[in-house]
């Protein structure tokens, strides 16, 4: 079963793979021909922790706009 969602700037999406690994994608920008994002992939099977500094809750403020050509 495939699930789809709308990519929103500044949002982070967590992925749980079929082989029990975790990944995350944080959308930084959207243009008419690309999506710019940061990503992380957990190499350890079954380990959901992806954040490098778990004590920090501060995130960079990103623009909430979609750029279209």
Protein Blocks (a to p, Z undefined) as FASTA:
>chain_A
ZZdddddehiacddddfkopacddddfbdcfkbccddddddfbghiabfbfblmbcbdcd
ddfbdddZZ
